[in-house]
């Protein structure tokens, strides 16, 4: 957990996916986004084409991971 930043950041999104064995396809289907939009969430924040993930989608993803951990 020490490598996480506070809240959604592209770095946190990449860490969460890799540490929980969650494929990008599974994540973008879970939050109802296209592959293209989701890939922009993963771009560094200073990248021209970066798009910030909205709070609702971030919470859906976090809640899904919490449920996986309980199983």
WOZIJO-V961748 format. One line per field, one symbol per residue. ss: DSSP state (h for helix, s for strand, l for the rest). psi: psi as a letter, one per 20 degrees, with the letter a starting at -180 (. if undefined). A space follows every 50 residues. Layout:
# WOZIJO-V961748
ss = ???
psi = ???
This chain:
# WOZIJO-V961748
ss = lllllllllhhhhhhhhhhllllhhhhhhhllllhhhhhhhhllllllll llllhhhhhhhhhhhhhhhhl
psi = iiiqrpapqhggggggggijkpqgggghhgjkrrggghhhhiqqhjqgjq pppqgghghggghghhhhhh.
